Amino acid sequence: MSNFWSSVREALRGSRQDFTAVPIGRAILLLAVPMILEMSMESLFVLVDIFWVSRLGAEAVAVVGLTEAMLTIIYTVAIGLSIGATATVARRIGEKNPDGAARSAVQVLALGALLAVGIGIVGASFAPRLLALMGAAPEVIERGKYFTTVMLGGNATVLLLYLGNAVFRGAGDAAIAMRVLWLANGLNILLGPCFIFGLGPFPQLGVTGAAIATNIGRGTGVVYLLYRLWRGGAHIRLERRHLRLDFATMLAVFRLSATGMFQMLIGMTSWLALIRILSGFGSAALAGYTIAIRIVIFALLPSWGLSNAAATLVGQNLGAGKPDRAEQAVWRAGFYNMVFLGVIGLVFVLFAGPIISAFTRDPQVAPFGVACLRTVSLGFLFYAYGMVMGQAFNGAGAVWTPTFINLFCFWLWQLPLAYALAHVFGYGPRGVFTAITIAWSTYAVVSATLFKRGRWKLKKV
């Protein structure tokens, strides 16, 4: 037990271990502890944010849900580039090539900054029209247009935060990524109610205040992130000689990331389509779904931390020429994830009513939230392995594999099933919730089957 707690303390301080050499269980622990805490803070912010916004009524919650649906494009770019960043940096670190890792980091951040400018101009300029395209009622558009403008216009904070932390995770400096996100979201949590309700000297800005608080927090996190990249971690450090555009490296990272973006686009646009289906059933159904999914994310984001640890171990061990060790790490991480999510899923199924009532007592909204939370949680055991397997493929650079799985499970299976259950069979919003559970469970089974074949071990990055 003393060894366990000493490893936890080392993980929180920032480990200098060679993750291709230490025992697999310890390597997972050293990487997963800060990654789980990093994602836990993200999930806490998601939950606290919707808690305060829900006090403004169903229309405000609907604004957040519709805007987040549109933010899928930004998250697609951010996560897609992050996949390329993590895989490339991890492989270079495994090859004992820290200069190559630093050069890759610079190219990823440069790409992110350029893309953020274009997305920000378009998103901020057309925010009301985009809300209308999402099916928002006129009163929802009027109330939420400034929230959407701020969130889309400030997308650079999302992109650079994701990309910088992906670099740190790929390098094995997970503790730094944890501190960056804790700083960013800690400020978000503190400033959110201040700007929403006008506490103390802060102006009362309603739902728009939530967007301003988010961008201030994330922007501060980005500044600290860049400082830590320059100062250096245990495994990666940017120096002046790395600060030039290397188009060969940029193109290599972009090719890998482009597939990752498409992979995320499939999953996120399917979510966008689900939102569109739900919006036809009114603001109450959409608000209930938004609250329930925020709670689900609260549980899943720590699991993404464990999945990211598996991705780092896969990339570094393949770089070190140890594919069997990479495979063992993934199965071990999947088992740990299954235990964690199994417990959380059981709690959500049994106590969905009281949990949802903490966020809304609206008699029209709450039943949808309870149904969504309970139904989606039934698939948590499957999600546990599916998340780890998907990230393992990405960490190996075999990004086309989860991309094709996403295409089948979400576009060709989830969306037709959701529409059919909701409209053809008359289950309404509950049909959409059921389709989510079935699609994600299918994703897990297909991913595990392909992972066993082992072709991902041959991928070059």
C-alpha positions in Angstrom: 0.0 0.0 0.0 2.9 2.4 0.8 4.2 1.7 -2.7 0.8 2.7 -4.2 0.7 6.0 -2.3 4.3 6.8 -3.1 3.5 6.2 -6.8 0.4 8.5 -6.6 2.5 11.2 -5.0 5.1 10.8 -7.8 2.4 10.9 -10.4 1.0 14.2 -9.0 4.5 15.8 -8.8 5.3 14.7 -12.4 7.2 11.5 -13.0 10.5 11.2 -14.8 10.2 7.5 -15.4 10.7 5.7 -18.7 7.2 4.4 -19.3 8.5 1.8 -21.8 10.5 0.2 -19.0 8.7 0.4 -15.6 6.1 -2.3 -14.8 2.9 -1.9 -16.8 0.6 -1.5 -13.7 2.9 1.3 -12.3 3.2 3.0 -15.7 -0.6 3.1 -16.0 -0.9 4.5 -12.5 1.8 7.2 -13.0 0.1 8.4 -16.2 -3.6 7.7 -15.3 -3.7 9.5 -11.9 -3.0 13.0 -13.3 -5.0 12.3 -16.5 -8.0 11.2 -14.5 -7.7 14.2 -12.2 -7.4 16.4 -15.2 -10.5 15.0 -16.8 -12.3 15.0 -13.4 -11.8 18.8 -13.2 -13.2 19.1 -16.7 -16.2 17.0 -15.7 -16.7 19.0 -12.5 -16.8 22.2 -14.5 -19.3 20.8 -17.0 -21.5 19.8 -14.1 -21.2 23.1 -12.2 -21.7 25.1 -15.3 -25.0 23.5 -16.2 -26.1 23.6 -12.5 -25.9 27.5 -12.6 -27.3 27.8 -16.1 -30.2 25.6 -15.2 -31.3 28.2 -12.7 -32.0 30.5 -15.6 -34.7 28.2 -17.0 -35.2 25.7 -19.8 -34.5 28.3 -22.6 -31.1 29.0 -21.2 -30.2 25.3 -20.9 -31.5 24.8 -24.5 -29.1 27.7 -25.6 -26.2 25.9 -24.0 -27.2 22.6 -25.6 -27.6 24.0 -29.1 -24.3 26.0 -28.9 -22.4 23.0 -27.6 -23.8 21.1 -30.6 -22.3 23.7 -32.9 -19.1 23.6 -31.0 -18.7 20.1 -32.2 -16.8 21.5 -35.2 -14.3 23.1 -32.9 -14.0 20.1 -30.7 -13.6 18.0 -33.9 -10.6 20.1 -35.0 -9.1 20.2 -31.4 -9.5 16.5 -30.7 -8.4 15.5 -34.2 -5.2 17.5 -34.0 -4.8 16.2 -30.4 -4.8 12.6 -31.8 -2.0 13.5 -34.2 -0.1 15.4 -31.5 -0.3 12.6 -28.9 0.6 9.8 -31.3 3.5 11.7 -32.9 5.0 13.1 -29.7 4.6 9.7 -27.9 6.3 7.9 -30.7 9.2 10.3 -30.8 9.6 10.1 -27.0 9.6 6.3 -27.2 12.3 6.5 -29.8 14.3 8.7 -27.4 14.0 11.7 -29.8 12.9 14.7 -27.6 13.9 17.2 -30.3 11.6 15.5 -32.8 8.8 15.6 -30.2 9.4 19.4 -29.6 9.3 20.1 -33.3 6.0 18.2 -33.7 4.5 20.2 -30.8 5.3 23.5 -32.4 3.7 22.5 -35.7 0.6 21.3 -34.0 0.2 24.5 -32.0 0.8 26.6 -35.2 -1.9 24.7 -37.1 -4.3 25.1 -34.2 -3.8 28.9 -34.0 -4.3 29.3 -37.8 -7.5 27.3 -37.8 -8.9 29.1 -34.7 -8.8 32.5 -36.5 -10.9 31.3 -39.4 -13.4 29.5 -37.2 -13.7 32.4 -34.8 -14.5 34.9 -37.5 -17.2 32.8 -39.2 -18.7 31.6 -35.9 -19.0 35.0 -34.2 -20.4 36.7 -37.4 -23.2 34.2 -38.0 -24.1 33.1 -34.4 -27.9 33.9 -34.6 -28.2 32.3 -38.0 -26.5 29.2 -36.8 -28.9 28.9 -33.8 -31.8 29.2 -36.2 -30.4 26.4 -38.4 -30.2 24.3 -35.3 -34.0 24.7 -34.9 -33.9 27.2 -32.0 -37.2 29.1 -31.3 -37.0 32.9 -31.8 -37.1 33.5 -28.1 -34.2 31.1 -27.6 -32.2 32.9 -30.3 -32.8 36.3 -28.8 -31.7 35.1 -25.4 -28.7 33.1 -26.4 -27.1 34.9 -29.4 -24.4 36.6 -27.4 -23.5 33.4 -25.5 -23.1 31.6 -28.9 -21.1 34.6 -30.3 -18.6 34.6 -27.4 -18.2 30.8 -27.4 -17.6 30.5 -31.1 -15.5 33.6 -31.3 -13.2 32.5 -28.5 -12.6 29.1 -29.9 -8.8 29.6 -29.8 -8.8 28.9 -26.1 -10.4 25.5 -26.7 -8.0 24.6 -29.5 -4.8 25.6 -27.9 -5.8 24.1 -24.5 -6.6 20.8 -26.1 -3.4 20.7 -28.2 -1.0 21.8 -25.6 -2.2 19.3 -23.1 -2.2 16.6 -25.8 1.5 17.3 -26.3 2.2 17.0 -22.6 0.2 13.7 -22.3 2.0 12.2 -25.3 5.4 13.1 -23.8 4.4 11.6 -20.5 4.2 14.9 -18.6 0.6 14.3 -17.6 1.0 16.2 -14.3 1.6 19.4 -16.2 -1.5 18.9 -18.3 -3.5 18.3 -15.1 -2.3 21.6 -13.6 -3.1 23.5 -16.7 -6.7 22.3 -16.8 -7.2 22.7 -13.1 -6.2 26.3 -13.4 -8.4 26.9 -16.4 -11.5 25.2 -15.1 -10.9 26.4 -11.5 -11.3 29.9 -12.7 -14.3 28.9 -14.8 -16.1 27.5 -11.7 -15.3 30.6 -9.6 -16.2 33.2 -12.3 -19.3 31.4 -13.7 -21.9 32.4 -11.0 -20.2 35.8 -10.7 -20.9 36.8 -14.3 -24.2 34.9 -14.6 -25.9 36.4 -11.5 -23.8 39.6 -11.0 -22.2 38.8 -7.7 -20.3 41.5 -6.0 -18.6 43.9 -8.6 -19.4 41.7 -11.5 -22.1 42.6 -14.1 -25.2 40.4 -14.3 -25.0 38.9 -17.8 -27.2 35.8 -17.5 -26.3 32.9 -19.8 -23.8 35.1 -21.7 -21.8 35.4 -18.4 -21.2 31.7 -18.5 -19.5 32.1 -21.9 -17.3 35.0 -20.7 -16.2 33.1 -17.6 -15.3 30.1 -19.7 -13.1 32.0 -22.1 -11.3 33.9 -19.3 -10.6 30.6 -17.5 -9.4 28.8 -20.6 -7.4 31.8 -21.9 -5.5 31.9 -18.6 -4.9 28.2 -18.9 -3.4 28.6 -22.4 -1.0 31.3 -21.1 0.2 29.0 -18.3 0.4 26.1 -20.8 2.7 28.0 -23.2 4.9 29.1 -20.2 5.3 25.5 -19.1 6.2 24.3 -22.6 8.9 26.9 -22.7 10.1 26.2 -19.2 10.1 22.4 -19.9 8.7 19.3 -18.3 10.3 16.0 -17.5 10.2 14.8 -21.0 9.7 17.7 -23.4 10.8 21.3 -23.7 10.5 23.9 -26.4 13.6 25.9 -27.2 14.3 28.8 -29.6 15.7 26.5 -32.2 12.3 24.6 -32.4 10.3 27.8 -33.1 10.2 27.7 -36.8 7.7 26.2 -39.3 8.8 22.8 -40.5 6.4 22.1 -43.3 7.5 18.4 -43.7 6.7 17.7 -40.0 3.6 19.9 -40.2 2.3 17.9 -43.2 3.0 14.6 -41.5 1.2 15.6 -38.3 -1.7 17.1 -40.3 -2.2 13.9 -42.4 -2.5 11.9 -39.2 -4.6 14.6 -37.6 -6.9 15.0 -40.6 -8.0 11.4 -40.3 -8.5 12.1 -36.6 -10.6 15.1 -37.3 -12.8 13.0 -39.7 -13.1 10.4 -37.0 -14.3 13.0 -34.5 -16.5 14.7 -37.1 -18.4 11.4 -37.6 -19.1 11.0 -33.9 -19.8 14.7 -33.2 -22.0 15.3 -36.2 -24.0 12.2 -35.3 -24.5 13.9 -31.9 -25.5 17.1 -33.7 -28.1 15.1 -35.6 -29.4 13.6 -32.4 -29.8 17.2 -31.0 -31.7 18.1 -34.1 -34.1 15.1 -33.7 -34.6 16.0 -30.0 -35.3 19.7 -30.7 -38.4 18.6 -32.6 -39.9 17.4 -29.3 -39.6 20.9 -27.6 -37.3 22.7 -25.2 -38.2 20.5 -22.2 -36.9 17.3 -23.9 -33.8 19.1 -25.1 -33.1 20.6 -21.7 -33.6 17.2 -20.0 -31.2 15.6 -22.4 -28.6 18.4 -22.0 -28.7 18.0 -18.2 -28.4 14.2 -18.3 -25.6 14.2 -20.8 -23.7 16.7 -18.7 -24.0 14.2 -15.8 -22.9 11.3 -18.1 -19.9 13.4 -19.2 -19.1 13.9 -15.5 -18.6 10.1 -15.3 -17.0 9.5 -18.7 -14.3 12.3 -18.7 -12.3 10.6 -15.9 -12.5 7.4 -18.0 -11.1 9.4 -20.9 -8.2 10.2 -18.7 -7.5 6.4 -18.2 -8.0 5.9 -22.0 -5.5 8.7 -22.7 -3.0 6.9 -20.5 -3.4 3.8 -22.6 -2.9 5.9 -25.8 0.4 7.3 -24.4 1.7 3.9 -23.4 0.8 2.4 -26.8 2.6 5.2 -28.7 5.7 5.1 -26.5 6.0 1.3 -26.4 5.6 1.0 -30.2 8.3 3.7 -30.6 10.5 1.6 -28.3 9.8 -1.6 -30.3 7.7 -3.3 -27.6 4.3 -4.0 -29.3 3.3 -6.9 -26.9 3.8 -4.6 -23.9 1.6 -2.0 -25.6 -1.1 -4.6 -26.0 -0.9 -5.7 -22.4 -1.2 -2.1 -21.2 -4.5 -1.6 -23.2 -6.2 -4.7 -21.8 -5.1 -3.8 -18.3 -6.4 -0.2 -18.7 -9.7 -1.5 -20.1 -10.3 -3.7 -17.1 -9.6 -0.8 -14.7 -12.0 1.3 -16.7 -14.7 -1.3 -16.6 -14.6 -1.6 -12.8 -14.8 2.2 -12.4 -17.6 2.8 -14.9 -19.5 -0.3 -13.8 -19.9 1.2 -10.3 -20.8 4.7 -11.6 -23.3 3.2 -14.0 -25.0 1.3 -11.2 -25.3 4.4 -9.1 -26.8 6.4 -12.0 -29.4 3.7 -12.8 -30.5 3.3 -9.2 -30.5 7.0 -8.3 -31.3 8.8 -11.6 -34.3 10.6 -10.1 -32.6 12.3 -7.1 -29.5 13.1 -9.2 -31.6 14.9 -11.9 -33.7 16.7 -9.2 -30.5 18.4 -8.0 -30.3 20.2 -11.3 -34.0 20.8 -12.1 -37.4 20.4 -10.5 -39.3 21.4 -13.6 -42.0 18.8 -14.0 -41.7 18.9 -17.8 -37.8 18.7 -17.9 -37.0 16.2 -15.1 -38.7 13.1 -16.6 -36.7 13.4 -19.8 -33.5 13.9 -17.8 -34.2 10.8 -15.6 -35.0 8.6 -18.7 -31.8 9.7 -20.5 -29.5 9.3 -17.6 -30.9 5.8 -16.7 -30.9 4.5 -20.3 -27.5 5.7 -21.3 -25.9 4.4 -18.0 -27.0 0.9 -18.9 -24.2 0.7 -21.4 -21.3 1.9 -19.2 -19.7 -1.5 -19.0 -19.4 -1.6 -22.8 -18.3 2.0 -23.0 -15.4 1.3 -20.7 -13.6 -1.0 -23.1 -14.7 0.9 -26.2 -13.2 4.1 -25.0 -9.8 2.5 -24.2 -9.7 0.5 -27.5 -10.5 3.6 -29.6 -7.7 5.7 -27.9 -5.3 2.7 -28.2 -5.8 2.7 -32.0 -5.2 6.5 -32.1 -2.1 6.2 -29.9 -0.7 3.7 -32.3 -1.4 6.0 -35.3 -3.9 3.6 -36.7 -6.5 6.3 -36.8 -8.5 4.9 -39.8 -9.6 1.9 -37.7 -11.7 3.9 -35.2 -12.8 6.2 -38.0 -14.4 3.4 -39.9 -15.9 2.0 -36.7 -17.4 5.5 -35.9 -18.8 5.7 -39.5 -20.6 2.4 -39.1 -21.7 2.7 -35.5 -22.8 6.3 -35.5 -23.8 7.4 -38.9 -25.1 4.1 -40.4 -26.5 2.6 -37.2 -27.2 5.1 -34.4 -28.9 7.8 -36.5 -31.3 5.6 -38.4 -32.1 3.7 -35.2 -32.7 6.9 -33.3 -35.1 8.3 -35.9 -36.9 5.0 -36.2 -37.4 4.5 -32.5 -38.4 8.2 -32.0 -40.8 8.6 -34.9 -41.6 5.3 -36.6 -42.1 3.3 -33.4 -43.4 6.3 -31.4 -41.0 6.2 -28.5 -40.2 9.9 -28.8 -37.1 11.2 -27.0 -36.7 7.9 -25.1 -36.1 6.2 -28.4 -33.1 8.5 -29.0 -31.7 7.7 -25.6 -32.0 4.0 -26.3 -30.2 4.4 -29.7 -27.3 6.0 -27.9 -26.8 3.0 -25.6 -27.1 0.5 -28.4 -24.7 2.3 -30.7 -22.0 2.7 -28.1 -22.3 -0.9 -27.0 -21.9 -1.9 -30.6 -18.8 0.3 -30.9 -17.2 -1.5 -28.0 -17.7 -5.0 -29.4 -16.4 -4.1 -32.8 -13.4 -2.3 -31.4 -12.4 -5.2 -29.2 -12.7 -7.6 -32.1 -10.4 -5.5 -34.4 -8.0 -4.8 -31.6 -7.4 -8.6 -31.1 -6.3 -8.9 -34.7 -3.2 -6.8 -33.9 -2.7 -5.0 -37.2 -2.4 -1.7 -35.3 1.0 -2.9 -34.1 2.4 -2.4 -37.6 1.5 1.2 -38.1 4.3 3.7 -38.7 4.1 7.3 -37.5 
